[in-house]
């Protein structure tokens, strides 16, 4: 945790190389979503390593039921706002649904996210079928995070938010997907909603850092949607979500303290607990 903006500025910004070094040293990578400058600064001061401007904004900001309606302009707007509040953390921006359906679309929209939104990296969803696009972007100097497992942009195809990779064939396909994407040049791998054992196998196989959300504790880092961590959204929460707005004694804490508690728990390896992971059935 950093005490001031001046303290943040005294530290070198996080880069792709930083994340690889953290993995090599066994230091867990703490990631969160943010959508504006104020919360981004609070997360940065808490020591968050990577801030994702996710298309989750469609649900938590715009009130939609899925992420499908989010546009590239939406992501650019929120990424540019986040960039105004960040001094150390690495900024990753989602490529929205169908914004990378062709090579031309992918390079145009990824370039906009970096030039207009000031993102340091883009993230796209899908398996080995996206390898050509990953290679096309990465060989042109655009850092890419590949997202496998539960891909929210495919929710209508998947039929709901479900744990992925529980069957042996599906798990093997995900391992093939991850290899194809990292072979193509992906610099990070984000894995969502898979059994903990598969998360471990993906991390052990991967040559790049693996960030998990509902992917167990053996991956290289964790990410949560900010609104889930702060217990803002009503209704049932996924198993991997923990409310960080109360301390061990049940007393309410500030937003800043909640972010710091999350980062500390990720770094210590106490989040996620066994109860916050999925297992094969």
Order of alpha helices (4+ residues) and beta strands (2+ residues): alpha-alpha-beta-alpha-beta-alpha-alpha-beta-alpha-beta-alpha-beta-alpha-alpha-beta-alpha-beta-beta-alpha-alpha
